[in-house]
Amino acid sequence: AGAPQNAGDFVLQGIRDPGARQSVIVPFERPAGEPRGDLLARFDIVLAADGRLGRPDLEYRRLLRG
């Protein structure tokens, strides 16, 4: 998955860790029988990689810095 425009997406390119960056790129699909041209994408949201509660925002910032 991934559109050519991703190369110029400053938010996406700000995620320096390749694995973390790839985890936010998902394919868009057209739902069966959708007459309006809507697209569907699935994201699995993980609040903390190790299942803990607390400050997942700090871990996210660490991934952004690489």
C-alpha positions in Angstrom: 0.0 0.0 0.0 1.1 3.5 -0.5 0.4 6.4 -2.9 3.1 8.3 -4.8 2.0 11.4 -2.7 3.4 9.7 0.4 6.9 10.8 -0.6 5.9 14.4 -0.1 3.8 14.0 3.0 5.8 15.8 5.7 3.8 14.2 8.5 4.4 10.7 7.3 8.1 11.4 6.4 8.5 12.8 10.0 8.2 9.3 11.3 11.8 8.2 11.0 11.5 4.6 12.1 10.7 2.7 8.8 8.6 0.1 10.7 6.6 2.7 12.5 6.1 4.7 9.2 5.0 1.5 7.4 2.5 0.7 10.1 0.4 3.8 9.3 0.2 3.1 5.6 -2.7 0.9 4.8 -4.5 0.0 1.5 -7.8 1.6 0.7 -10.5 -0.6 -0.7 -13.9 0.0 -2.3 -16.6 -1.8 -0.3 -18.7 -4.3 -2.2 -21.8 -2.7 -3.7 -20.8 0.9 -2.8 -22.3 3.1 -5.5 -20.8 6.5 -4.4 -17.2 5.6 -4.8 -16.5 5.6 -1.0 -13.2 4.0 0.1 -12.5 1.9 3.2 -9.3 1.5 5.2 -8.6 -0.5 8.3 -6.3 0.7 11.1 -5.4 -1.5 14.1 -4.9 1.1 16.9 -2.3 0.1 19.6 -2.3 2.4 22.6 0.9 0.9 24.1 3.1 -1.6 22.5 3.6 -3.6 25.7 0.0 -3.4 26.8 0.7 -1.0 29.7 -1.3 2.1 30.6 0.3 5.4 31.2 1.9 7.7 28.7 1.8 6.2 25.2 2.3 9.7 23.8 5.9 9.6 25.1 6.6 6.4 23.3 5.1 7.9 20.1 7.4 10.9 20.3 10.4 8.5 20.7 9.3 6.7 17.5 9.0 10.0 15.6 12.5 11.0 16.6 13.9 7.6 15.5 
